[in-house]
Amino acid sequence: MKIGIFYEHQLPRPWQPDSELQLFQNALDQVELADRLGVDYVWTVEHHFLEEYAHSSAPEVFLAACSQRTRNIRLGHGVVLMPPGYNHPARVAERIATLDLVSNGRVDFGTGESSAEAELAGFGIDRTQKRAMWRESLEAVCRMMVEEPFDGYEGRYGRMPARNVVPKPVQKPHPPLWVACSRRETIRLAAQHGIGALSFTFMSAEEARGWVDDYYRTLAAECQPIGYAINPNLAIVTGFMCDQSADHARAMGQTGLQYFAYALAHYYVFGSHEPGVTDIWNNYVKNPINLPIVDGANSCVGTPDDVRKSLRAFEDAGIDQVVLVSQCGKNRHEDVCASLELFAREVMPEFKEREDRRAREKAERMAPIIERAMSRKPARSASAEGGSTLIQAGGLP
């Protein structure tokens, strides 16, 4: 089982003039440390206008900075928002390919839509159409990274004439594809399209087992790949803090993770937000919630033995990657680093030792399933192909 770390770039109020600067510099130091320790992945979100909860509106810039301070850790977009109101498909293809080049082929291309009204309304995106926008844009981006030249497309939500979209990524045919999942419906959607499922639902290993079974059963029976390669993987996000004292680990993790859940619910469930005014941290302090995201079944918070036990349960459930969340709320940079170092020293080696064999056995098991699924990939119809276009020179301005 692979191990990742995860960033929303949370920044609860009150803010100082250098708060965002310190936030990003700390995160870069943490990623550099994780790379040295042998962590497999770093994931970062794309969110807009979600102050305090996620100051991560340009993940491609953060991941590019990570690429130059690391050598092995994979760089995961968790996720790129795909409706064209957020990002034009050609710009997505160009940025993903460029990041793949500057990182020497270490990008994982996670995709999503967002459901926060602050983002959707801010970019004028129709909530009822966002899933269809995601699919149309993702299909176009995959083609842009493969076709030379890209034949163009005429879609419901966008259009583009034939152009050669450059540069092309290092990884062929394109970096591994993922989609953000929070419900079983999206897990099945990921499997149907041959995409890795990146779950942001805090869950127990027993709950995860059901998601794993759904995902791989659907992939075997129904997959028609949207891309040109299949990424058969399921990753889950879970809370993390590790210390020799279980009480200290929980003390470090409790407030940060509870605030993570509170701020998430503020934007996605119950909150009324006035931009630049609402103080989410203060509201949380006045009305704290107690969610089961720091107990042993739903998180990796505790002693090395506690964390090991939780990870073994997720591994036994068939999870391919566990992504650890510790940069949240007002968790201290020093505590995040100390937790990573202890985890890497006393817990991670066991899972590293098993990973090569697990990956080989899985590749052998999945090979005929992937072959059958790729044979079901729909051919593009003639009406969908734009054909070559001669572009006349326009002259200098």
N, C-alpha and C positions, 0 to 999 in steps of 0.2 A: 504494500500500500504506500502511495506517495503522500508527502506532507507539503502543505502550502501555508503561506501566511496571507493576510487579507487586510486591505486598507479602504476605509471610507474617508479617511482624513477628517476625523471628527474633531470639533473645536467648540466645546461648550463655552458660553459666556461666563464671566466678563472677559473681554478681549483687551489685550495690550497692543501697542503699535507694532510690536515685533512678533505677535502670537502666530500668525500664519507662516512667517519666515521660520520660526523655531519648529513649528509643526512639520513642515516639509523637510527641513534639515534633519530632524530626528528620525523621520520615516526613512530617509535615504541611508542614514547610519544603520538603522535596524535591518534594512534589506541587504546592505553590504555585510553585516554580521551574519545574517541568515545564509547568505551565499557561502561564506567561509565555513559555516557549521555544517553545510551539506543539505540544507532545506531545498526541496525540489522546485517549488513554484512561489512566485509572488503574484497576487491578484489585486487589481484596483478597479474601482467603480468609475462610471461616468454619471454624475448627477449635476443638475443645475438648479441654483436658487435655494437649495435645501440647507440654509445657514444653520450652523451648529452640528447638524447631522452628517453632512458630507460636503467638504470643501474640495471636491475632486472633480472639477469641471473640464480639465484638460489631461486625462490620464495618459494620452500619448506622449505628452511632454515629461510627465513623471517617469513613465516606463523607459523613455529614451535616456533620462538621467541615470536610472537604475542600470541600464545596459552598459554604461561606461564605468560603473563602479563595481561591476560583478563579472564573473566569467562563466558560471555554469547554471545558475538559477534560471528557470523559464519565466517569461514575462507574460502574464495573463491579463488580457482585457476582460474584466469581470463586471460590466460589459461595455461594448460600444452600443450606443442607442441608435437603432437602425432606421426608424421613420425619417424620410428625407427632410422633414422640417428641422430635425436636429443636425443631420449630417448627410450631405449629398453622397450617393453611392461611390462616385468616382473619387471623392476626397477620402472616403474610408479605405478604398482599395490602395490608393497612393500612400496613405499614412501607415497602413499595416505592412505593406511591402517595404517601405523605407525603414520602419522599426525592425523588421526581420533582417534587413541588410546590416544596419548598424550594430545589431546584437549578434550577428553571425548565426542567424537561424534559430532564435530562441522564443519566438512569439507563439502564444496561443490566442486565437481570435474568438473571444466570447462575445455574444450578441444578445440584444434584448430590446425592450420597448419602453419601459417605465410605466408606472400607473399613478404616479403622484400628480395631482391636479396642478400643483405649482409649476411643474415642468411642462406638462401637456399644454396647459393654457398659455404658458409663457412663450411657447413656440408655435401656438396655433394649431395643435395636432388634435384631430378628432378621435376621442377615446374609442369610439365604435369601429374605427378603421385601423387602429394601430397594429393589430396582429397581421392584417393583410399587407400593411406597409412594410412591416418587418420581413415578411416572406419575399415580397417583390424585390426589396432592396438587397437582401442577402443573396438571392439567386443572381442578381446582376453583379454584385461584388465578386462572387465566386467566378463568374465568367470573365470579369475584367482581369483577374489575376492569372487566368489561364490562356485566354484567347489572344492571339497576335495577328492582326489587330482585333480588338473588341468590336463585334459586329453591330453594336448599338442595340437599343431596345425601345419599344413603345409600350409603356405600362399604364396602369390606371392612375398611379401616383407620381409618375415621372417619366421622362423620356431622355434619350441621349443618342446622338448620331454616332456613326462608326468613328472610333478613335483608337489609337494604340495607347492603352493606359500603362504608363511607365512610372517607376521601375517595377519589375516583377520580383516577387519574394524569393528568398533563398530556398525555403522549404517547398517541395513540389508534391502535388500540384498547387497547394496553398497551405498555410498554417492550419493546425487542427481547429475545427469549428466546435463551438459550444453555444448553449443558450441558457439564459437565466431561468430557473424554475422555482416556483413557490407552491405549486399544486400538482397533484398526480396527472391532471389533464396536460400540463406542460411537459411532464416527464415523458408521457406517451408521444407528444408532439416531437420532442427531441429524438426519440427512437425512430419515429416514422420518417424523419428527415436524415437520419444517420449522423446526428450531432451529439456531442457530449452534453450531459445534463449537469449544470452547475446549480445546485440547490442552495437557496438562501433561507431555508426553513430549519430552524433549530429543532432537532428531533432525536429520539432515542435510537439505539441500534436496532431494536425490534421494529420500530416504525420504518427505519431505513431499509430493512430487509424486504418489506413489501414494495417499496419504491424500486429497489434493485430488480426484484422479480418482474415487476411490470415493465421496466425499461428493457431488459434483455429479451423477454418474451415478445414484446412488441417489435423490437428491432429485428428479431429472427423472422417474424411472420409478416410484417407490414412495411418494412423500410424501403423507401424509394429516395435515394440520396439527393439532397438539394445541392451538395457540392460534388467535387470530383474525387473525394476520398472520404471514408467513414471514420469517425472518431468514437469508438464504442467505450465510453467511460462515464462514470457517475461520480461526481464530487459533492461533498457536503461541507457546509460552513458550521463551525461550532466554537463556543467560547473557550478561551485558554488562559490559564495562569498556572505556573508550576513553582513550587517551593518545597523545601524539606519539611516545613510545617504546613499541615493541611489547613489549619486555621488562618495562617498568614496568607496562603494562596487564595483562600476564599475571601479574605478581607481585601486583597488586592483586586480580585476579579469581580466581586459582587456589585459594587457601585457602578463600575464602568459598563458591565454587561447589562445591568438593569437599565441604565441610562440609554444604552444602545437600543434596547427594546422600546423604551418610552419615546425616544425621539423618532424612531421608525413609525410607531403608532401615531405620533403627533401628525406626521405628514401623510400617512396612508390610511388612517382610520378615524381618529376623533378630533384632531387639532383644528383650531381656528387661528390662522397665522396672518399677522400684519408685518410685511417685510421691513426689516431693519428695526423693528420695535419689540416683537414678541421675544421673551426670554425663556427659552425652552428649559434650560438648566434650572432656573429659579422655579418654574412651574413643576419640574420633576422633584425638586427638594421639598416643595410644599405638598405635593401629592405623589409620593413614591409608590411604585407598583412592585409586586413581588411575583415574578414569572419564573417558571422552572427551567431557566437556562444556565444555572450555575450548579445544579445538582449533578451527581455522578452519572446519571443516565443520559443527560442531555448536554453534557459539556466535557471538556478536558481541563477541569480546574481541580487542583489538589496537589498531592505529593507525586513524585515520579511513579510510584506504584499505582496511585489512583489514575493518573493519566494513561499509564500503560494498560491498565484494565479497560478503560474506556476505548482506547484505540484498538485493542484486540477484539472487542465486541463489534466495532465498526468493520474491522477487517473480516471477521467471521460472517458478517452480514453481506459481504460482497462489495462493499464500498471500495472504489478504486483510489480515491484521494480524500484525505481529510484536510480542510483548510482552517487554520487556527486564527481566531479573532482575539487580539489583545489590545490593539490601538483603538480604544473606545472610551468615551466619557473623559474622565480626568486621570486615567491610568498614567503612571509616571513612566517616562522614557527609560529610566534606570531599572524599573521593575520589569518592563517588557524585555529588555536585553538580558537581565539576569534569568528570567524564566526561559528564554530561548537557549541560553548557554547550558542551564541545568538539564533541560529537555534533551538537547543534542548530545550531552555527555552520558545520560543515564537511561534514556528511553528510546531515542531514535535508532541507535544501532541495530536493535532487534528487528525492526521493520525494514531497514535497509538490507539486512542479510537475506530476508525472504523475498525481496522485491524482484530481483532478477529472475529467479525461478518462477515466481507467480506470473510475471510478464510473459515469459516464454510459453508457459502452459496456456495462458489465456490467448496468446497470439495463435497457437496451434488450434485451440478450440474454436476461435472466432473466424479462422481463415475461410472455411466453406460457407459460413453464414454471410460474411462480407462479400464473398464472390457472388453468391446468389442475389444479395441485395444490390450490388453494383449492376448486375444484369437487368434489374428492374428500373434502373434510372431512366426516366422518360427522355426520349430523343426530342430535341427542339424542332418544332414545326417550321416549315419554310416561311410562314407568315411572321414568325418571331425573329427571323434573322434579318438584320438590317442591310447586310452586304457592304461592299467597299464604297467609299465616297472620296472623290477627288476634292481636296480643299484648296481653294484659290488663295494665293498670297494677298494679304490685305494692305501691305505697306506700313512703313513706320509712322508713328503718331507725330 
